[in-house]
């Protein structure tokens, strides 16, 4: 029976013997990125050493980007930066893949290149969350809306690394130190996981992430003071713009008054960080209004992430 004109042939099933899970990834998502390889000339180009994209079978984790930097030694014990993106906007809302987010094409975010420039031997891991993590749509935070979800996630990622990264020869690496990092709405995940994970969280980095969340009945300042008491050896760094400066300044004052010296807080300013005195109304972010032009919002990442990695003494 002939195919009617209205019907089209289904797209070919992607296949690669190296990645038996390829069909589980989003249709346009690459399974791997790295420098040009003559054996695999069609492989997507990315920074050295290599980036894997795994369909981690947990809520809100497909794909998960796992980047091994240039100086990575593939040893049995490894340090990890676990990064949570914020709301998807602009072209990122349309593309919806983590490979686009950190490619440099979106707001000049180049997390992998920053890790390479730092000279650190640390694995950078970034799950693809929902469209609005940190909003009243709690499902957009995936497994990370649950206390301890970060531990479950890292355990699953360890298994995938051990199984599919050939340098590990079937043996999953141990996670030594963990840095939790997040931007904007990802700060709600930082809050939940910093107060609940069993992993050795040595630092927390929040990039314009100190939004109060009435839907969570959340006092963001008190939450971070509580986290500091639960983790007296952890260092906390927050970089804020005018949108989150009120909470940032309040946290700084209260932490100093209570003798909690593990906080480092700055209100960011830069070439495009200054806002007009009376900004045009943009999109509603729960009870907060974000400016129509938000490049300053992302500069808290692009102008700070490299220094944070470089200066983190707990990362090898």
C-alpha positions in Angstrom: 0.0 0.0 0.0 1.5 3.3 -1.0 2.1 6.1 1.5 -0.3 9.0 1.1 1.0 12.4 0.3 0.0 13.7 3.7 2.2 11.2 5.5 5.9 11.6 5.9 8.6 9.0 6.6 9.6 8.9 10.3 13.1 10.3 11.1 15.9 7.8 11.1 16.7 6.3 14.5 20.0 7.7 15.8 22.5 5.0 16.6 26.1 4.9 17.9 27.6 1.8 19.3 29.4 3.9 22.0 26.1 5.2 23.3 23.3 2.5 23.5 21.2 5.1 25.4 21.2 7.6 22.5 17.5 7.1 21.7 16.6 8.2 25.3 18.2 11.6 24.8 16.2 14.6 23.4 16.0 14.3 19.6 18.5 17.1 18.8 20.7 16.6 21.9 24.2 15.3 21.3 25.5 12.3 23.3 29.0 13.8 23.5 31.0 16.9 22.7 34.8 17.3 22.4 37.6 18.3 20.1 37.6 17.0 16.6 38.2 13.3 16.4 39.2 11.7 13.1 37.5 8.4 14.2 34.2 10.3 14.7 34.2 13.2 12.3 30.5 14.0 12.8 30.9 14.3 16.6 29.8 17.6 17.9 32.7 20.0 18.7 33.1 21.1 22.3 35.8 22.2 24.7 38.4 19.6 25.9 38.6 17.1 27.4 35.1 15.8 26.9 31.4 16.4 27.7 28.9 13.5 28.0 25.1 14.0 28.0 23.3 11.3 29.9 19.5 10.6 30.1 19.6 10.3 33.9 16.4 8.4 34.8 15.3 10.8 37.5 12.6 13.5 37.3 14.0 16.6 35.5 17.4 15.2 34.7 17.4 14.4 31.0 19.7 15.4 29.6 22.4 15.9 32.2 25.7 17.4 31.0 28.8 16.0 32.6 32.0 17.8 31.7 35.5 16.5 32.3 38.0 19.4 31.9 41.4 19.5 30.2 43.4 18.7 33.3 41.1 16.0 34.6 42.9 12.9 35.7 40.0 10.4 35.9 41.0 9.2 39.3 38.9 7.2 41.8 38.0 10.3 43.9 36.6 13.4 42.3 35.3 16.8 43.2 32.1 18.0 41.7 30.4 21.3 40.8 26.7 20.8 40.6 25.1 23.7 38.7 21.4 24.5 38.4 20.2 26.9 35.7 17.4 29.4 36.3 14.3 30.2 34.2 14.5 29.5 30.5 14.0 32.7 28.5 14.8 33.9 25.0 16.1 31.3 22.6 16.9 29.0 25.5 13.2 28.6 26.1 12.8 27.3 22.6 15.9 25.1 22.5 15.5 23.6 26.0 18.8 21.6 26.1 21.8 22.0 28.5 24.3 21.9 25.6 22.8 25.1 24.3 22.8 26.8 27.7 26.6 26.5 28.3 27.7 26.7 24.7 28.4 30.4 24.9 25.5 31.2 22.5 23.2 32.0 25.4 24.2 35.2 27.3 27.9 34.3 26.7 27.7 31.6 29.4 30.8 29.4 29.1 31.0 27.4 32.3 33.1 24.7 30.8 35.7 27.1 29.4 35.8 28.8 32.8 36.6 25.5 34.5 39.4 24.9 32.0 40.8 28.4 32.5 40.8 27.7 36.3 43.2 24.8 35.9 41.1 22.8 38.3 40.5 19.0 38.0 36.8 19.0 38.8 33.7 17.5 37.2 31.1 20.0 36.2 27.6 18.5 36.2 24.4 20.4 35.0 21.0 18.7 34.8 18.3 20.1 32.4 15.5 21.3 34.6 12.0 22.4 33.7 11.1 25.8 32.2 10.7 27.7 35.5 12.7 26.1 38.4 12.1 27.9 41.7 8.6 29.0 40.7 5.3 27.8 42.1 5.6 25.1 39.4 7.6 22.9 41.8 7.7 20.1 39.2 10.1 22.2 37.2 12.7 21.5 39.9 12.5 17.8 39.2 14.0 15.5 41.8 15.7 18.5 43.4 12.5 19.8 44.9 12.9 16.9 47.4 15.2 17.2 50.4 18.3 15.0 49.6 17.4 14.8 45.9 21.0 16.0 45.1 22.4 12.9 46.8 20.1 10.6 44.8 21.1 12.4 41.6 24.9 12.2 42.2 24.6 8.5 43.0 22.9 7.9 39.7 25.4 10.1 37.8 28.3 8.1 39.4 26.8 4.9 38.0 26.5 6.3 34.5 30.1 7.7 34.5 31.4 4.3 35.7 29.5 2.5 33.0 30.0 4.7 30.0 33.2 6.8 30.5 35.9 4.4 29.3 38.6 5.7 31.6 36.7 4.4 34.6 36.5 0.8 33.2 33.2 0.0 34.8 34.0 1.4 38.3 32.1 4.4 39.4 34.2 7.2 40.9 33.7 8.4 44.5 32.5 12.0 45.1 34.7 13.8 47.5 33.8 17.5 47.7 30.7 19.1 46.2 30.0 22.7 45.3 26.4 23.7 44.8 26.0 26.5 42.3 22.9 28.0 40.8 21.5 31.0 39.0 18.2 32.9 39.6 15.4 30.4 40.3 18.0 27.7 40.8 18.6 29.4 44.1 15.5 27.7 45.5 17.2 24.3 44.7 20.4 25.5 46.4 18.4 26.3 49.5 16.7 22.9 49.6 19.8 20.8 48.9 22.2 22.8 51.0 20.1 22.1 54.1 19.5 18.4 53.3 22.2 16.7 51.3 24.5 14.2 53.1 27.4 14.9 50.6 30.3 17.0 51.7 29.1 20.4 50.4 32.1 22.6 50.8 30.8 25.7 49.1 27.6 27.2 47.8 27.5 29.8 45.0 24.4 31.8 44.3 24.3 34.0 41.2 21.4 36.5 41.5 19.5 33.8 43.3 18.2 35.4 46.6 14.6 35.8 45.6 12.0 35.4 48.3 9.4 32.8 47.5 6.0 33.4 49.1 4.7 30.2 47.5 7.2 28.2 49.6 6.5 30.3 52.7 10.2 30.9 52.5 12.2 33.5 54.4 15.2 33.3 52.1 17.5 35.1 54.6 16.6 32.9 57.5 16.9 29.8 55.4 20.5 30.6 54.6 21.3 31.4 58.2 19.9 28.0 59.1 22.0 26.4 56.4 25.1 28.0 57.8 24.4 26.5 61.2 23.8 23.1 59.7 27.1 23.4 57.7 29.5 25.4 59.9 32.5 24.4 57.6 30.7 25.4 54.3 31.5 28.7 52.6 28.6 30.6 51.0 29.1 33.1 48.2 26.2 35.3 46.8 26.4 37.7 43.9 23.3 39.9 43.6 22.0 42.6 41.4 19.4 45.3 42.4 16.6 42.7 42.1 18.0 40.6 44.9 20.2 43.2 46.7 17.6 43.7 49.6 17.8 40.1 50.7 21.6 40.0 50.1 22.3 43.1 52.2 19.9 41.8 55.0 21.7 38.4 55.0 25.1 40.1 55.2 24.0 42.2 58.2 22.3 39.4 60.1 25.2 37.0 59.5 27.7 39.4 60.8 25.6 40.3 63.8 25.3 36.5 64.6 29.0 35.9 64.1 28.6 33.7 61.0 31.7 34.5 59.1 31.2 31.9 56.3 29.3 34.3 54.0 30.7 36.4 51.2 28.1 38.7 49.7 28.4 41.3 46.9 25.9 43.5 45.1 27.1 43.2 41.5 27.8 46.2 39.3 29.2 46.2 35.8 29.1 47.7 32.4 25.5 46.6 31.8 24.4 46.1 35.4 23.1 49.6 36.0 19.4 49.9 35.6 17.3 53.0 34.9 15.7 54.5 38.0 12.3 53.6 36.8 12.5 50.3 34.8 9.9 49.1 32.4 7.8 46.3 33.7 8.9 42.9 32.4 8.0 39.3 33.3 6.5 38.5 36.7 8.7 36.2 38.8 6.4 35.3 41.6 6.3 38.6 43.5 9.3 40.2 41.8 9.5 41.9 38.4 12.5 41.3 36.2 13.7 44.0 33.9 13.0 43.7 30.2 16.7 43.7 29.4 18.3 41.1 31.6 22.0 40.8 30.5 23.0 42.2 33.9 21.2 39.3 35.5 23.5 36.8 33.7 26.6 38.8 34.2 26.6 37.6 37.8 27.6 34.3 36.2 29.8 35.3 33.4 31.9 37.8 35.5 32.1 35.6 38.6 32.0 31.9 37.8 35.7 31.6 36.8 36.9 33.3 40.0 34.7 31.2 42.1 36.2 28.0 40.6 39.7 29.3 40.7 39.5 30.4 44.4 37.7 27.3 45.7 40.3 25.7 47.9 38.2 22.5 48.3 38.4 21.8 44.6 41.5 20.0 43.4 
